[in-house]
């Protein structure tokens, strides 16, 4: 089971804070550092000092880390034109020496679009599907050849399809709870399918849908890695768990039900339930980015038991 660190910087984090977390992620032996792609805070937080851009952040981290994978859960298809996105991600992949992964979703948070003047189209899923075809098609086009695409939402003519990523294929992550269109899209484009903030039982159901869609599309089900994203709150004892839960404004029992919370032994046991339904990777949503001791505890007392 791979453990990856997943941050939500729109809730309040500077680049320097994210850099400190990314370096701790690397030093403590975690597999990857991922971040959300949002421009507006959610809930009862001040969000200060303000939003940071996902791909600018990852470009910086690409030069200041050496080993960990870097990516998004999830980049919003509404934020960037697909040709521009393909260039950005390929460049960051080059800057990192081939350590980038792209999580791409339809975009859903209407308020952040209104706050920063970003169009929020009614039909988002068809745009996502076209973006996936364009981005992956640009990367797959051989040097010296051109790429054309003529869709309902995007039109590309004689694109040189440059630059190329450092990796032969940048892993693409698709995720979500949708019962029909999401599994079909994952079957066609995903190297990894992520089930966010769901129980083991609901994850098992959705993983089954994706496997069935992959088989219908002529792909082997084991060609797709299955993963989960879950809020994490670990303490060496009940008092420390309660303190960390209070720091992020959450109830301990709710965290234990909906996420990964409790002592290391409790969290290892819960992770085992996800492993049993086919999850091979957990994105640990870290909400208190100043508590690096939390990461160290997870590394030494949880991750060490999963090796």
N, C-alpha and C positions, 0 to 999 in steps of 0.2 A: 504494500500500500504506500503510494507516494503521498507526502504531505506538502502542500503548497500554501504560501501565505498570500492572502487576498485582502486588499485594503479598499477603503471607501473614502478617498481624499476629499470629496465634496462636503463631507461632514466637518471638515476643518483640519487642514494639514498643508504645510509648506513643502516645497521641494526638498529642503534640508531634512525635514522630518521623514519624508519618504525615503531619502537616501540612507538615513540611519537605519530604518527598518529593512531596507533592501540589503544593506551590508550585514546586518544581524542575520537576515535570512540566509545569506551565503555562508557566513562564519559558523552558523549553528547547524549546517548540514541539510537544510530544507531543499526541496527540489526546484522551487520557482518562486518568483515574486510577480503577482498579478495585481492589477488595479481596475476599478470601475472606470467608466467613461461617462461622467456626468459633470454638469456645469452649475448645478443648483443644489443646495442642501435639502435634506429631507427631515421632517420632524422637528423636535424642540431642541435644536442646537444652533449656535450662532454661525457656524460655517467659516469662521475666520481662520486664516487671513483671506479666504476667497478661493475660487476654483483654480485648479491646475489642469492643463491639457494632458490627456492620457499619452498621446504619442510623443509630445515634447518631453514629458517626464521619462518615458521609456528610452528615448534617444539619449538623455543624460545618463541614465542608469546603465545603458549599453556600454558606455565608456568608463564607468566607475565600478563595474562588477566584472567578474571573470568566468564564473561557472554557471550560475543559476539561469534558468529559463525566464523569459520576460514576456508578459502578455496582458490581454484585456479580457475581462468578464463584465459586460460585453461592450465592444465598440458599437455605437448606434449608427445604423445605416442612414439615418436622417442627417447626421452631422457633416458628412464628407461625400463629395462625388467619388464614384468608385475608381476612376482613373487616378485621382489624387491620392486616395487611400492606398491603392496598390503601390504607388511610388513611395509614400511615407513608410509603409510597413517594410518594403524591400530595402529601403535605405537604412532603417533602424536594424534590420537583420544583418546587413553588411557591417554596420557599426559595432554590433555585438559579436561578430564572428559566427553568426548562424545560431542564435539562441532565442529567436522570437517565435511567438505563436499568436494567431489572430482569432479572438473570439468575436463573432459578428452577430448582432441581433437587430431586430426591426426598429427599436427605439420606442419608448412608451411614455416618457415623463413629459407631458404636454406643457407644464408650467415652466420648465427650463427652456424650452423652445421659445415660448412667449417672452421670457425674461431677456433673452439674448438675440431676438430677432431671427430665429432659425425656423424655416418653414416646417410645419407639422402636417404632412399630407394625411388625408383620410385613409387611403389605401397604402398601408406601409409594407405589408407582407410581400406583395408582388415586387416592390422596389428592392426588398432584401434579396429576393430570389435572383433578380437581375444583377444586383451587386455581387453576389457570390459567383455567378457565372462569369462576370467581367473580371473581377479581381483574380480568380484562379486561372482564367483564360489568359490574362496578360502575363502572369508569371510562367505559364506553361508554354507560351509561344517561343519558338526557337530563335536564338539570335540571328538577325538578318532577315527574318520573316516579319510580317505585320499582322495585326489583330483587328478584326472588324466585328462589330456587334450592332444590331439594329433591333431594339426592343421598344416596348411601349413607353418606358420612362427614360432610357438612356440610349445614346447613339454614338458609336465610336467608328471612325473611318481611318484606315491605314495607320493605326497606332504602331509606333516602333516597339511598343511593349517593353520599355526600358524604364528603370534599371532592373536587373535581375537580383533576386535574393541570394544570399550566401548559401543557403540550404537548397538542395535539389527541390524540396517541397516544404513550404512553410505549413506547419500543422494548422488546420482550421477547426475551431470549436463552434458548435451550435448547441443551443440548450433551450429548455423551456418545458412548459406543462401541456402544450397543445396536443390534442389526441390524434390529429390527422395530418395537417400540413407540416407541422414541425418534424415528426418522424420521417415523412417523405423527403423533406429538405435535407435532414441529417443523413439519410441513406444515400443521397446523391453527392453531398459535398463534405460531410464531416469526417475528420480524423478522430475527433473526440466528441462525445455527447455528454453535456453537463446538465444534471438535474438540480436546480437551485432550491434550497430551503424546503425540502420535502422529507417525509418519513421514509424509512426503508421499504415499507409496503408500497407506497405510491411510486417510489423510485423503481422498484421491481416491475410494476405495471408499465411504466413509461419505457424502461429499458427493453421490455418485451416488445412493445410497439415498434421501437427503433430497429430491433433485430429482425422483426417480421418485414418491415419496410425495406431493410437492406437486402434480405433474401429475395424479395420481389424485384428489387432493382438489379439483381445479379451479383451482389457483393456478399462476401463472407461476413457473417455477423461479428467474428472476432477481428475484423479489420478496423473496427471502431472501438476506441477506448471509452469506457463508461466511468463517469465521475459525479461527485456531488459537491455542492457549495453549502457550507453550514457555519453559522456563527459559533465561535468557540469562547469558552470561559472556564479556565482550568485553575485550580488552586491546590496547594499541598494538603489543605484541610478545609472543612466546611466554612470556617471563618474567612479564609482567603478567597474562597469561591464567592462568598457573599460580598466581600469588599470589591472584588472585580466586577461583579454584576451591578452593584450600586454605581460604580464609576461609569458604566455605560448606560445607566438608567433602565436596567432590565430586571425582571423577577427571576430568581434562581430556578424555581420549579418550572416556569415557562421555558427557560433556556434548556433545562434538562429534557423537556418534552420535544421542543422544536429544533434544538441544536445539539452541540457537544459541550456539556457542562458538568462540572463535578470534580472529583479527585482524578488523578491520572488513571487509576484503575477503572473508574466509572467511564471515563472517556474512551479508553482502549476497548472496553466491552461494547460500547455503543458503536465505535468504528467497525468492530467485528460484525455487527448486524448489517452494516452497509456492504462490507466485503462479501457477506454471505449471499447478497442478491446481485452481485456482479460488479460493484463499484471497485475501481482499481486506483482511484486518486481522490483525495479530499482537498478542497480549497477551504482553508481555515479563515473565515472572515474575522479579522482583527479590528475591533472598533476603538480601542484605546491605543493609539499609536505611540504614546509616550512610555508605555509600560513594556520595556524590552525584557524585563525579568519574566514576563509572561511567556515570551517566545523561548527563553532559555529553559523554563520549566517544561514546556511542551516538547522541546528538543530532547532534554535529558530523561524525562519521565514518561513521555508518551511515544514519541518517534522511536526511541531506542527499543521499545517493546514490539514495534511493528516491522523491524528490519528482517 
